[in-house]
Amino acid sequence: MKKTCLLPILKPILIFSLLLSSGFLLAQQQTTSLKTQSDFWRKVQFGGGIGLSFGSGYTDISIAPSAIYNFNQYLALGIGAQYTYVKQKDYYASNLYGASIIALFNPIDEIQLSAEIEELRVNVNLIGSNSSSQDYWNTGLFLGAGYRTGNVTIGARYNVLNDNNNVYGNAFMPFVRVYF
């Protein structure tokens, strides 16, 4: 009886099986990756602030978008950007821009504690007979607390690095924080 070699027959079947199973494995990997990505984005919230103030020869316009990542119901960490234009007629015009990092802690649903470090570049152009300009960095470290309901927190923060060269008129500042 003559023996036949099964290798030529099994080789194409084996290759086809490997290709078919690797396609299933790749599909599983993509599904897991998409699930992980959607879990990440489900925990991200976007928000920020917009400010507009006009007075007798005074203008203050600001925009500050931000995003946070909620690690759990108690802790969130985020980043933000800020741009502010301030002008006092016949005195100065100023541009402030920079970034911040914020940590939020919610010990209970209604209370939100925050710590935020902010770095701003300040450009001030003084107007008048001895006009000059100033360019410098301003750092703020704000500790705050607020009442939270839904996506909105109303509270106050205090700049622990406040000094006479600070761009803010006061170390104590109220805030309204909204994240969607």
Secondary structure, DSSP 8 states (H G I E B T S, - for coil): ------HHHHHHHHHHHHHHHHHHHHHHHHHHHHHHHHHHHHTEEEEEEEEEEEETTEEEEEEEEEEEEESSSSEEEEEEEEEEEEEETTTEEEEEEEEEEEEEEEEETTEEEEEEEEEEEEEEEE-STT--EEEEEEEEEEEEEEEEETTEEEEEEEETT--TT-SSS-SEEEEEEEB-
